[in-house]
Amino acid sequence: MPYSEARQVILKNGWKPVPNTAPDEEMGVRVPHFRALGYAEVEACSGSGMGYCKFNFQNEKGLFLRVITQEAPFKGYSSSLDEIDGAIVVN
């Protein structure tokens, strides 16, 4: 499932994004892409390989939910992050 769709389900079920305010350069090359999409909950992204990223949420009981994604080429593959549909949920 694309992260954008999973995120909608997570938010509709009462989870709130846990914002990460660390500088982009400390969190990986893909982080600015997700922050530009409004995903303040992005914790970090790997700099190579499958392009894994971590996103964090918290519910009203104080429980945390971490979502792991990997880079995914949707709607025609391109090496530019601006031209792909983000990431797919893997965990």
C-alpha positions in Angstrom: 0.0 0.0 0.0 1.4 3.5 -0.8 2.4 5.4 2.3 0.0 8.3 1.3 -3.0 5.9 1.6 -1.7 4.2 4.8 -1.2 7.6 6.3 -4.9 8.6 5.7 -6.0 5.4 7.4 -3.7 6.0 10.4 -4.9 9.6 10.8 -8.6 8.6 10.5 -8.1 6.1 13.4 -6.9 8.8 15.8 -3.1 8.6 15.5 -1.3 11.9 15.4 2.0 12.6 13.6 5.1 12.9 15.9 7.0 15.8 14.3 10.7 15.5 13.9 12.6 18.8 13.9 16.1 17.5 13.3 17.8 19.1 10.3 17.3 17.3 7.0 21.0 16.5 6.5 20.9 14.4 9.7 18.0 12.3 8.5 18.8 11.3 4.9 18.5 12.4 1.4 14.8 11.5 1.0 13.6 13.4 4.1 13.2 16.8 2.3 10.9 15.1 -0.2 8.6 13.8 2.5 8.7 17.1 4.5 7.7 18.9 1.3 4.6 16.6 1.2 3.7 17.7 4.7 4.9 14.5 6.4 6.4 16.0 9.6 6.4 12.5 11.1 9.3 11.3 9.0 12.1 10.2 11.4 14.9 9.2 9.0 15.6 7.6 5.6 18.4 5.4 4.5 20.9 6.9 2.1 21.1 4.0 -0.2 19.7 0.6 -1.1 16.0 0.1 -0.9 15.3 3.7 0.4 13.8 2.7 3.7 12.2 5.5 5.8 10.7 5.6 9.3 7.5 7.6 10.2 6.2 8.0 13.7 2.7 8.5 15.2 1.2 8.6 18.7 -2.3 8.0 19.9 -4.3 9.6 22.8 -3.2 6.8 25.1 0.5 7.7 24.5 1.2 4.6 22.4 3.5 4.9 19.5 3.2 3.5 16.0 6.1 3.3 13.6 5.6 2.8 9.9 8.5 1.6 7.7 8.5 2.2 4.0 10.7 1.6 1.0 11.0 3.7 -2.1 8.6 2.6 -4.8 8.3 3.4 -8.4 4.7 4.0 -9.2 3.1 5.4 -12.3 6.2 5.0 -14.5 9.6 4.6 -12.9 11.9 7.6 -12.7 15.1 8.1 -10.7 13.8 11.5 -9.6 12.0 11.4 -6.2 9.7 14.3 -7.5 8.3 12.0 -10.1 7.4 8.9 -8.1 4.5 8.3 -5.8 6.6 8.2 -2.7 6.9 5.0 -0.9 5.2 1.7 0.0 4.6 0.4 3.5 6.7 -2.7 4.3 6.2 -2.8 8.1 
